[in-house]
Amino acid sequence: MELRQVVHDFAGGMEAADHRSPRAASNDGTRLYKPGIGPFREDMAVKLTLAEMRTRHGDAYAYAGKRRYPSGRSECDLAVGQLPEWAIEVKMARLGRDNGTYEDTTTKKILSPYPDDRSAVTDCRKLAGSGFAGRRAVLIYGFDDPKRPIMRLIEAFEFIAARDVTLGPREEAPLSHLVHPVFTSGHVWAWEVLTAGVTATPPHSRPIQPTLTAHDCEAVQPMPGPS
């Protein structure tokens, strides 16, 4: 199975789970959020999505689920196939909350270079050295926000992750017609993690060339030596 198929199946499963109008509860159980997949924590959203993927695609995801890393005690979020064929780490990119405020940890969870933060960037390094015999990938799903374009975050992830690993082409599928009044649309993205230990040009980006103005040139003129 190709990664593109997994991405489209994941998006379809997430939409199907959303259209059942599930309701997430707050951590303390005192509040129920409005129906929709958007307010759910990442682990529960993946669980609901995977259940729909199994229903819709039968044997293709019969063995899908969490799988322990061969090289440690941690678990991979989504292993597909018995080998597994794919070992996939999943991250949610939910920039806003349903009350109009913003998630202050989302950027860290996608871009942080520090292993303790367990970000999408460090997931790339972890997968590259994981010991899984099959192919490896990072998958990010997120919701659109008119004030904070989510593609800026995705492009930043590609740029930073590519300092440590080689990423395959970006695969993506839309999330549309979602039932929650705030989390109404979004996307699923994924990249195969190909190799580690190299510095690569990020996919879908070009090297940034600094632009010097006349003022900048004057500012770096050498100081005159002693007379």
Residue pairs with C-beta under 8 A, 6 or more apart in sequence:
1 60
1 80
1 81
1 85
1 86
3 86
3 135
3 137
3 168
3 171
3 190
3 192
4 171
6 80
6 86
6 88
6 137
6 139
6 190
7 139
7 171
7 172
7 173
7 188
7 189
7 190
8 173
9 53
9 56
9 57
9 60
9 61
10 49
10 53
10 139
10 141
10 173
10 188
10 190
11 141
11 173
11 174
11 175
11 187
11 188
12 52
12 53
12 56
12 173
13 49
13 50
13 51
13 52
13 53
13 56
14 37
14 45
14 48
14 49
14 52
14 141
14 175
14 188
15 175
15 176
15 177
15 178
16 52
16 55
16 56
17 37
17 45
17 48
17 49
17 51
17 52
18 36
18 37
18 38
18 175
18 178
18 179
18 180
19 177
19 179
21 35
21 36
21 179
22 35
22 36
22 37
22 40
22 48
23 32
23 33
23 34
23 35
24 32
24 33
24 39
24 40
24 41
24 44
25 31
25 32
25 33
26 32
26 33
33 39
33 98
34 98
34 180
34 181
35 179
35 180
36 178
36 179
36 180
36 183
37 45
37 48
37 49
37 178
37 180
37 183
38 94
38 98
38 143
38 178
38 180
38 182
38 183
39 98
39 180
39 183
40 48
42 90
42 91
42 92
45 92
45 141
46 77
46 78
46 90
50 61
50 64
50 65
50 78
53 60
53 61
53 64
54 61
54 62
54 64
61 80
63 79
63 80
63 81
63 82
63 84
64 78
64 79
64 80
64 81
65 78
65 79
66 75
66 76
66 77
66 78
66 79
67 75
67 76
67 79
67 84
67 87
68 74
68 75
68 76
69 75
69 76
69 126
69 130
69 131
69 132
70 130
70 131
70 132
71 129
71 130
71 131
74 126
76 87
76 88
76 89
76 127
76 130
76 132
77 88
77 89
77 90
78 86
78 87
78 88
78 89
78 90
78 139
79 86
79 87
79 88
80 86
80 88
81 134
83 133
83 134
84 132
84 134
85 134
85 135
86 134
86 135
86 136
86 137
87 127
87 130
87 132
87 134
87 135
87 136
87 137
88 136
88 137
88 138
88 139
88 190
89 120
89 123
89 126
89 127
89 137
89 138
89 139
90 139
90 140
90 141
91 109
91 110
91 119
91 120
91 123
91 138
91 139
91 140
91 141
92 106
92 109
92 140
92 141
92 142
93 106
93 109
93 110
93 140
93 141
93 142
93 143
93 150
93 153
93 154
94 103
94 106
94 142
94 143
94 183
95 102
95 103
95 106
95 142
95 143
95 145
95 148
95 150
95 153
96 102
96 103
96 143
96 145
96 148
96 182
97 103
97 182
98 180
98 181
98 182
98 183
102 148
106 153
107 153
108 117
108 119
109 117
109 118
109 119
109 120
110 119
110 120
110 121
110 140
110 153
110 156
110 157
111 119
111 120
111 121
111 153
111 156
111 157
111 160
112 119
112 121
112 122
113 119
113 121
113 122
113 160
114 122
115 122
115 125
115 126
120 138
120 140
120 157
120 161
121 157
121 160
121 161
121 164
123 138
124 138
124 161
124 164
124 165
124 167
124 193
125 164
125 165
125 196
127 136
127 137
127 138
127 193
128 136
128 164
128 165
128 193
128 195
128 196
128 197
129 196
130 136
135 192
136 192
136 193
137 168
137 190
137 191
137 192
137 193
138 161
138 190
138 191
138 193
139 188
139 189
139 190
140 154
140 157
140 188
140 189
140 190
141 175
141 186
141 187
141 188
141 189
142 150
142 153
142 154
142 186
142 187
142 189
143 150
143 175
143 178
143 182
143 183
143 184
143 185
143 186
144 150
144 184
144 185
144 186
144 187
150 186
150 187
154 170
154 189
155 202
155 204
155 205
158 167
158 170
158 191
158 202
158 203
158 204
158 205
159 202
159 205
161 167
161 191
161 202
162 199
162 200
162 201
162 202
162 203
163 199
163 200
164 196
164 197
164 199
165 193
165 194
165 195
165 196
165 197
165 198
165 200
166 193
166 194
166 195
166 196
166 198
166 200
167 191
167 192
167 193
167 194
167 200
167 202
167 203
168 191
168 192
168 193
168 194
168 203
169 191
169 192
169 203
170 189
170 190
170 191
170 203
170 204
171 189
171 190
171 191
172 187
172 188
172 189
172 190
173 187
173 188
174 185
174 186
174 187
175 185
175 186
175 187
175 188
176 185
177 184
177 185
178 184
178 185
178 186
191 203
201 207
